[in-house]
């Protein structure tokens, strides 16, 4: 009988520890992943589209031997990639609030 009580007490103790750990260390929400995906997409898309429009305008104002839109689209992709990379580094899984 005492081994049954020991097992029950051990199960209760483990369950309480799991509940305490879940309360103190909540997991990452699945919606956070979707938000991160959206932010990364926008951080690349906005500079790329901005570069395309600026390139079209520059083709009219200051024509060159090369294509302004293509050059600035590539520049927008690079700038967007840098922005996305810095955002991932800042908000990545290794990021802790107490590192500030």
Buried (B, 14 or more C-beta within 10 A) or exposed (E): EEEEEEEEEEEEEEEEEEEEEEEEEEEEEEEEEEEBEEBBEEBBEBBBEBBBEBBBEBBEEEEEEEBBBEBBBEBBBBBBBEBBEEBBEEBEEEEEEEEE
